[in-house]
Amino acid sequence: MFGNIRHLVAVLLLVVLGVGVYYLATSENFFTGHQQRASRIEQRTEELEREIIVPLKRLSAVNIDVDFFASTEFKALSDMSVTLHTPALVRSNPFAPVE
């Protein structure tokens, strides 16, 4: 008796699986959804190419005159930078009250 029930359950599972595969194979939305996403990705790629890649290609054509660094004006510049000291973030006793 249990063997018949197992066979019946197996047949029902195969039928449900077959119906699911048939639905996915004949569904328009299943495949067109992928095509729509692919077209959106392609559009976004073209936008990024216009926004980023084309200006970067223009930058590669820029030539910098390095003779400027050998000029007397550049050599006359002096370093006016100030050294910044980072405060110590460590306390000797982390449980001591803050003063």
Buried (B, 14 or more C-beta within 10 A) or exposed (E): EEEEEEEEEEEEEEEEEEEEEEEEEEEEEEEEEEEEEEEEEEEEEEEEEEEEEEEEEEEEEEEEEEEEEEEEEEEEEEEEEEEEEEEEEEEEEEEEEEE
